Amino acid sequence: MHHDPAPPFLPYSRPLVTEEDIAAVTAALRDPILSQGNRLASFEAAFATAVGARHAVGFSSGTAALHGLCFAAGIGPGDEVIVPALTFAGTANAVRYLGGIPVFADIDPQTLCLDPEAARAAVTPRTRALLTVDFAGHPSDYDRLRAVADEAGCLLLADAAHAPGAAYRGRPVGSALADLTAFSFNPVKNMTAAEGGMVTTDDARHAARLRLFRTHGMTRDPAALEYPAPGPWYYEQQVLGFNYKLSELHAALGLSQLHHLPAYNAHRRHLARYYTQALAGLPLHLPAEPPEGTHAWHLYVVRVTAPPPRHRDALFAHLRTAGFGVQVHYIPVPMHPYYRRLGCSIAHCPETARYYTQALSLPLHPAMTEHDAERVVNAVHAFFETDR
Ligand SMILES: Cc1ncc(COP(=O)(O)O)c(C=O)c1O
């Protein structure tokens, strides 16, 4: 008897590495300079150009980039930073690494990003920054958030881990929309360096602090030294930094992937639009495109509005059993035990709480075909059509 093989498991995301990427990394490996060479400098320059920023500083991960961003922003013990309750924990952790206090505020249910009004209500005399997240690739409402930051006399920071290639009112995410913007290049992101991150800024002083921080707090720059150099070997450790450098291998992959980003994002957009038309009419709240912006479609999150037994948890189980790697992005950060012990909760974040009971990320990545998306759509329709 002949059995069709089961279709392979379809993850919610995976990297798409090309022969060109492999050649770039191989060339980097053949070079004796494996770290702190020209490839990182080229990647930084190309990334800065791509997002319309004056400076880009590479880091070993998106989390390290966020840590550097908070350091450059001057966050220290007791400083409050307003962050959305809905994000990956790394956003808030970066504030904690420096002794700062993440103050969780609710999301706008349309954009899934920090709600400017909720942010305004969370401002106190100790607020040092707003740190918004371009959730799922949707740009934050930067103009309104900037107005809140200006009223509070604080910085506007962005976690754009989901949003390379996104734009807000014609301005790319990573440009001067925020004072500092962090990106991630981990393997599930829109472009990858295997691991890696980047911070962009237009401010040369922020850029200098970022470079210091990712290299142990050390500098050799003669113009920046605090003491006269006794000889050419001299360098100084001026602050407590970390070893957060991005190797030449990672930079080679990142630079090569940056060339694919427009095409990869276009494919994500194509699949997202396919989902949106093919899932219309079901008891699902589908994600919106920004009216005056560009979505990077890092995630395609549907919100299941049907009551049990056709609720989110059941759809999650149904799709996992059918071989689809659906996910819930994310457990709201204040709900993690670490943050609960600090006294955090989502009691004041009703939109985040509702989102968390309904949200489900469908597979979406550039290695997927429309046929793969059609299989997902068919499985979702089957779930709502059968008697349960
Ligand atoms: C919103 C957000 N911020 C930060 C990070 C951290 O990035 P990384 O995994 O590169 O450390 C991620 C991804 O993991 C993320 O999704």
The ligand as an SDF file (V2000), in Angstrom:
LIG
                    3D

 16 16  0  0  0  0  0  0  0  0999 V2000
   10.9060   42.3430   20.6190 C   0  0  0  0  0  0  0  0  0  0  0  0
   12.2260   41.6700   20.8470 C   0  0  0  0  0  0  0  0  0  0  0  0
   13.1840   42.3180   21.5150 N   0  0  0  0  0  0  0  0  0  0  0  0
   14.3870   41.7680   21.7330 C   0  0  0  0  0  0  0  0  0  0  0  0
   14.6970   40.5010   21.2930 C   0  0  0  0  0  0  0  0  0  0  0  0
   16.0240   39.9290   21.6230 C   0  0  0  0  0  0  0  0  0  0  0  0
   16.8130   39.6680   20.5000 O   0  0  0  0  0  0  0  0  0  0  0  0
   17.9350   38.5390   20.5200 P   0  0  0  0  0  0  0  0  0  0  0  0
   17.2570   37.2080   20.4810 O   0  0  0  0  0  0  0  0  0  0  0  0
   18.7180   38.8370   19.2690 O   0  0  0  0  0  0  0  0  0  0  0  0
   18.7660   38.7280   21.7430 O   0  0  0  0  0  0  0  0  0  0  0  0
   13.7310   39.7820   20.5810 C   0  0  0  0  0  0  0  0  0  0  0  0
   13.9670   38.4350   20.0480 C   0  0  0  0  0  0  0  0  0  0  0  0
   14.3600   37.5000   20.6130 O   0  0  0  0  0  0  0  0  0  0  0  0
   12.4620   40.3760   20.3650 C   0  0  0  0  0  0  0  0  0  0  0  0
   11.4980   39.7080   19.7190 O   0  0  0  0  0  0  0  0  0  0  0  0
  1  2  1  0
  2  3  1  0
  2 15  2  0
  3  4  2  0
  4  5  1  0
  5  6  1  0
  5 12  2  0
  6  7  1  0
  7  8  1  0
  8  9  2  0
  8 10  1  0
  8 11  1  0
 12 13  1  0
 12 15  1  0
 13 14  2  0
 15 16  1  0
M  END
$$$$
